[in-house]
Amino acid sequence: MRKARVSIFLDWECETVNVIDGGITTALGYRASGVHCGIKKEKLDLAILYSESPARVSIAYTRNNVRAAPIEMMMKRDPEFLQAFVVNSGNANALTNSRGIEDSHTMISHTARELGIDEKLVGIASTGVIGRYLPMEKVITGIPEAVKFLGKGPQYDSAAASAIMTTDTIRKEAACQVTLGDGTVVTIGAMAKGSGMISPAMRTLHATTLSFVTTDAVLGHRADRRWQRALDRSLNMINVDGDQSTNDISVLMANGAAGGQPVDDDPAFWEGVEYVLKILAKLIVIDGEGATKLIEVVVNGAASESDAKLAAKAVVSSNLVKAAIFGADPNFGRILAAIGNSGCEFDLDKMRLMMSSNGTNTSLFENGVPLAWSDSRVESIARKIMEQKKITIKLDLGVGEFSAEAWGCDLSYDYVKINSQYTT
């Protein structure tokens, strides 16, 4: 799947969102760069994201209580406005004690000086191997180069998105335009990294994976609630391996360059934000470490939205389900067991479980009755479905009218191989 086109997995239907090609600099007033400073042997490893004017931000951080130095600094500062981000890959600057804090501050101060802006307007993020000090002489040399090569357009989008990657094998970018209620057209662009150590549980102040969303819309003071809702429907609904990172961050930047009224309560804007976040979410799980298949879980008939989310996330997070998908084994008991362990309300006598892929679908369990017994026609169809690259699991809990979606990937032999050799 890593070498295949991924666009077939990124279906989206929404009349209010105009999907466009682009990335982190597509919105008005943003520039970016990605350079090789030497943290990695050859690949790009230092990125800068820059807004021509200060942007209002809403930032989410890892909920892991072991937090990297950049995250500790950002949470302590709790900025309302930022104009730039400096991001390195290849080294997480985590579990590096006071030296890690000093190195983060050095990266911020050098970036601010090169850009000619106040240090308070520079954010920082790091990703990579935990427990190693940053090679600061290389980073300090790389920052002026990154500032020198700041630019706008596909080349610069790709460079920045590549520079924040670790075990990722594909760049993760998205962009769209929406028309606001007052007629203003605004643009939303995004980039992310993430392949392993992915199991988000975000709140307005908490997140996982590195993700950046930029917009030229005007953001007011009431955005946190809608930002939370968009996260809860996207990055909070993915799972690769059940582990949450020590230092990942999710950022929304709005510089207001397009003008118009504040978008805090504009549904069209948040549809656009949700679009780019869902694209990033799917790209992350498609590129999961060792992944060969995308798993989509659609839950209906839940007693509440929170129950629907619990159920969907439980299925994509189950290692037993992931392993069964990898082996194309229609062991539907694993799916129902995950539901039973999720904490959601359901009625087993009314529950329905289906699988589908490429227009083929079959019911495995209905109204308390198993349909996919050994060597049955249903089991044969299910196996063929599970051999495909994208498998959709549909569940009706039989107790209400609420729904949710979640996305994950299978668990393959290569996941173990990658993570048994990560630091070597």
SULSULHU-V817158 format. One record per residue. N is the residue number from 0. RES is the residue in one small letter. PHI is phi in whole degrees, -180 to 180 (* if undefined). NEAR is the number of other ideal C-beta (glycine too) atoms within 8 Angstrom. Layout:
N RES PHI NEAR
N RES PHI NEAR
This chain:
0 m * 10
1 r -65 7
2 k -93 3
3 a -83 6
4 r -65 4
5 v -99 10
6 s -61 5
7 i -66 7
8 f -91 10
9 l -109 9
10 d -67 5
11 w -155 9
12 e -129 3
13 c -162 7
14 e -68 3
15 t -85 9
16 v -107 12
17 n -96 6
18 v -74 7
19 i -132 9
20 d -74 4
21 g 160 12
22 g -154 15
23 i -70 15
24 t -106 16
25 t -66 13
26 a -68 16
27 l -62 8
28 g 86 9
29 y -119 18
30 r -134 11
31 a -153 17
32 s -155 16
33 g -146 15
34 v -133 14
35 h -102 10
36 c -106 14
37 g 114 9
38 i -65 14
39 k -94 10
40 k -67 3
41 e -136 4
42 k -78 9
43 l -59 13
44 d -146 14
45 l -143 19
46 a -124 18
47 i -130 16
48 l -113 15
49 y -135 11
50 s -107 14
51 e -67 8
52 s -138 9
53 p -56 9
54 a -114 13
55 r -70 13
56 v -126 13
57 s -128 11
58 i -124 12
59 a -121 14
60 y -126 14
61 t -58 14
62 r -93 11
63 n -62 8
64 n -76 4
65 v -97 6
66 r -111 12
67 a -70 15
68 a -57 14
69 p -60 13
70 i -68 14
71 e -57 10
72 m -65 13
73 m -66 15
74 m -67 10
75 k -69 6
76 r -75 7
77 d 47 6
78 p -72 11
79 e -96 5
80 f -130 9
81 l -139 13
82 q -119 12
83 a -154 15
84 f -130 13
85 v -111 16
86 v -134 15
87 n -117 18
88 s -121 18
89 g 93 10
90 n -155 13
91 a -80 13
92 n 48 15
93 a -118 14
94 l 58 9
95 t -121 13
96 n 46 6
97 s -65 5
98 r -63 8
99 g -63 15
100 i -63 11
101 e -61 8
102 d -66 15
103 s -63 14
104 h -64 9
105 t -63 11
106 m -62 14
107 i -65 14
108 s -65 9
109 h -67 11
110 t -65 14
111 a -61 14
112 r -64 7
113 e -67 9
114 l -86 11
115 g 74 5
116 i -127 9
117 d -70 6
118 e -57 8
119 k -66 6
120 l -97 12
121 v -114 16
122 g -101 13
123 i -143 13
124 a -150 15
125 s -139 17
126 t -154 14
127 g 145 11
128 v -72 9
129 i -86 9
130 g 86 7
131 r -129 8
132 y -75 10
133 l -67 14
134 p -78 9
135 m -63 9
136 e -63 6
137 k -76 10
138 v -64 16
139 i -63 9
140 t -70 10
141 g -76 14
142 i -61 16
143 p -60 9
144 e -65 11
145 a -64 16
146 v -66 12
147 k -60 7
148 f -97 10
149 l -59 11
150 g -160 10
151 k -126 7
152 g 125 7
153 p -55 8
154 q -61 7
155 y -80 16
156 d -58 17
157 s -65 12
158 a -63 15
159 a -66 18
160 a -64 17
161 s -73 11
162 a -71 15
163 i -98 14
164 m -79 12
165 t -119 9
166 t -85 9
167 d -57 11
168 t -116 6
169 i -134 9
170 r -72 9
171 k -121 14
172 e -139 13
173 a -161 13
174 a -159 16
175 c -160 13
176 q -128 12
177 v -137 14
178 t -102 8
179 l -76 15
180 g -60 6
181 d -90 6
182 g 94 7
183 t -70 11
184 v -94 9
185 v -120 16
186 t -116 15
187 i -128 19
188 g -125 19
189 a -158 17
190 m -147 16
191 a -153 13
192 k -130 15
193 g 160 15
194 s -147 13
195 g -137 13
196 m 58 10
197 i -122 18
198 s -161 12
199 p -66 12
200 a -147 9
201 m -75 14
202 r -128 9
203 t -56 8
204 l -107 7
205 h -141 10
206 a -162 16
207 t -144 16
208 t 66 14
209 l -84 13
210 s -145 16
211 f -132 13
212 v -121 14
213 t -116 18
214 t -149 17
215 d -96 14
216 a -74 14
217 v -91 11
218 l -107 13
219 g -95 9
220 h -95 4
221 r -113 9
222 a -87 14
223 d -58 8
224 r -65 7
225 r -73 12
226 w -61 13
227 q -60 11
228 r -64 9
229 a -65 12
230 l -64 14
231 d -66 10
232 r -100 12
233 s -136 13
234 l -64 16
235 n -76 12
236 m -113 16
237 i -122 16
238 n -154 13
239 v -108 17
240 d -141 12
241 g 85 7
242 d -106 8
243 q -104 11
244 s -69 12
245 t -84 13
246 n -150 16
247 d -94 16
248 i -149 15
249 s -128 17
250 v -129 13
251 l -113 13
252 m -117 15
253 a -132 15
254 n -98 17
255 g 72 12
256 a -66 10
257 a -83 13
258 g 76 6
259 g 90 11
260 q -80 9
261 p -55 9
262 v -98 16
263 d -51 10
264 d -116 7
265 d -92 11
266 p -62 7
267 a -64 11
268 f -62 14
269 w -73 12
270 e -62 12
271 g -66 16
272 v -61 15
273 e -63 11
274 y -60 15
275 v -65 15
276 l -67 16
277 k -69 11
278 i -63 12
279 l -60 16
280 a -60 13
281 k -68 13
282 l -63 14
283 i -64 17
284 v -75 17
285 i -59 13
286 d -96 13
287 g -56 15
288 e -56 12
289 g 76 12
290 a -69 16
291 t -121 9
292 k -142 13
293 l -97 15
294 i -109 16
295 e -115 11
296 v -116 15
297 v -117 11
298 v -108 16
299 n -125 11
300 g 67 14
301 a -88 19
302 a -74 9
303 s -157 9
304 e -65 9
305 s -64 6
306 d -65 14
307 a -62 16
308 k -67 14
309 l -57 11
310 a -66 17
311 a -63 16
312 k -68 13
313 a -63 13
314 v -69 17
315 v -72 16
316 s -92 11
317 s -74 12
318 n -64 8
319 l -68 10
320 v -65 13
321 k -58 14
322 a -67 10
323 a -64 12
324 i -63 13
325 f -58 11
326 g -89 6
327 a 54 8
328 d -106 7
329 p -76 13
330 n -86 8
331 f -65 12
332 g -60 6
333 r -67 11
334 i -68 15
335 l -68 12
336 a -63 10
337 a -64 14
338 i -62 15
339 g -63 7
340 n -95 7
341 s -81 10
342 g 93 4
343 c -85 13
344 e -86 9
345 f -157 12
346 d -122 8
347 l -60 7
348 d -75 7
349 k -117 12
350 m -72 17
351 r -133 13
352 l -125 14
353 m -130 11
354 m -129 15
355 s -150 11
356 s -167 12
357 n 52 5
358 g 87 5
359 t -99 9
360 n -143 10
361 t -153 13
362 s -91 10
363 l -103 14
364 f -155 12
365 e -143 9
366 n 51 7
367 g 83 7
368 v -114 6
369 p -75 7
370 l -111 11
371 a -103 12
372 w -77 8
373 s -56 4
374 d 66 5
375 s -81 9
376 r -64 5
377 v -62 12
378 e -63 12
379 s -63 9
380 i -64 10
381 a -62 14
382 r -62 11
383 k -65 9
384 i -61 15
385 m -75 14
386 e -82 6
387 q -78 10
388 k -82 8
389 k -130 11
390 i -120 14
391 t -106 10
392 i -104 13
393 k -113 13
394 l -129 18
395 d -115 10
396 l -80 20
397 g 74 10
398 v -133 10
399 g -175 10
400 e -126 5
401 f -94 12
402 s -142 11
403 a -162 13
404 e -127 11
405 a -145 15
406 w -136 14
407 g -154 15
408 c -139 13
409 d -76 11
410 l -113 11
411 s -111 9
412 y -60 6
413 d -66 8
414 y -60 14
415 v -64 8
416 k -61 9
417 i -60 12
418 n -85 9
419 s -86 6
420 q -126 7
421 y -59 8
422 t -84 4
423 t -111 3
